[in-house]
């Protein structure tokens, strides 16, 4: 089933043999990176996104994420406030390396100033914890449609 088309590439959703919905961008399974220092958040988001059909890679910090060598993910979900390198600093570095990489920021310590700074720097969305499952899935759908 065709879910969306963007930037000349199709975003497809289909059922695999085991009944799990798999999301693809341009024929490849969409990988979403989750960067958050809270293990319970990483685990919950990984379960949610896997259930929604995304492949998920989780990272305990911005430095951990930057230290891995792999093709860039389809989208990054990153916590704003983490020890060491913040989510906003990671967003800045990723924008320099991958200008079209969509980023969804999440925060438990949000303020209008932080929200505006993240959006001005190109974040697709800034979600305040706790956020609904649907809010995150909608943000990812939007991110992949706009940047896919």
N, C-alpha and C positions, 0 to 999 in steps of 0.2 A: 504494500500500500504506500503510495507516495504521500509523505507527510508535508514536505515543504520543498521549495526550490529557491536557491539563493546563489548569487554570484556565478551562475552557470553550472553549479554542481548540485546534484540532487541529494536531499536528505531522506533516506528511506527507513521505514520501520517494517519489519516482517517477523514472522514466527519461525524460529528454528525448530529442528526436529524434537528438541526436548520441551517445546512449548514456551520457552523463554523468549520474550520479545528482544530483538537485537536492533540497535540503531546503528546506521552506517552513514558515513559522509563520503560521497564519491566512491562507494563500493567497499571502503575500509571501515571496520568497526570503530565507532567513536570512543576514544579514550578520554576520560575526564580525570584530571589530576586534582586531588583534594589535599590542600596544605593547611594543617591546623595542629597546634601543639596539644590539643585535648584529645586523648585517645578515644573517649566515648563519642565525641563528635565525628572523628574519622571513621569509627566503626559504624555508626548510625548512617552516615552519608554514603559509605561504601555499600551497605546493604540496600539502601533506597535506590541508589543509582544502578546497582547490579540488577535489581528487580525491574527497573525501568528499561533495562537492555543496554546500558552503557558498560564498557570495560572501565575499570577504576584502578588508579594507582594512588596510594596514599603516602603522604610525607609528613614527618613530625615538625619540620621547620622549613623556612625559606632556603636556608643554607643546604639542608638535606635535598630539597627539590633541585636546586641549582647544581648540586654535586653529582646528580645522576646524568648519565649520557644516554639519551634516547631521542627519537624524533619528537618534536613538540606535540603535546596532546591537542585534542580538538578544542578543549576549553580547560581553564583552571578555576577552581573554586578555592579561594584563599581567605583565611582569617586576617582581619586587619591587625589585631594586637597579638603579637607573639614575642617570646624572648629573643634577643639578638636582633636579627633582621625583621622588620615589620612587614606586614602584607603590603602596605603602601610602597615601601622600598622595593619589594619584590616586583610589584606592578611596574614601577619605574624601570627596573632592569629588564623585565620581559618586554616592555614596549620598545626598548632599544634593540633587543635581539630579534623579536618577532612582532612587528608592528600590527599585524592582523590577528594576533592571538586573542580570543575573547577571554575576559576575566570577570568572574562573579565574585564580589567581595561579600564576606559575612562578618558580622561583628556582634559581640555582646556588650560593647562599650561605645555604641554609636552616638554620634553627634551630627548635627546638620553640617558643621564645618568638615568633618571627616567624610561624610557622605558626598558633599559637593566636591571635595578634593579628589576622591576616587572617581567620581563620574567625569570630572573635568579631565582627568588623566586617561579616560577611555574605558572605564569599567562599564560593563553592560548593565549591571544591577548592583545594588548594595542592599543586602538583606539583614535585618536586625534579628538576632537570636532572642527568643526562639522564633523560627519561621516555620511556615507550614511546608509539608512535603511538596504540595502543589506549587507553592511560590518558587521553590528551587527548580522544580522541573520546568515550570514556565520560563524562568530566567535562562535555563540551559537551552530550551527550544528556541528562544529568541536569539541567544548568543550564536547558536549554530546556524540559524537562518540568516543572520546578518553578516556573519564572518565565515560561513562554511565554505 
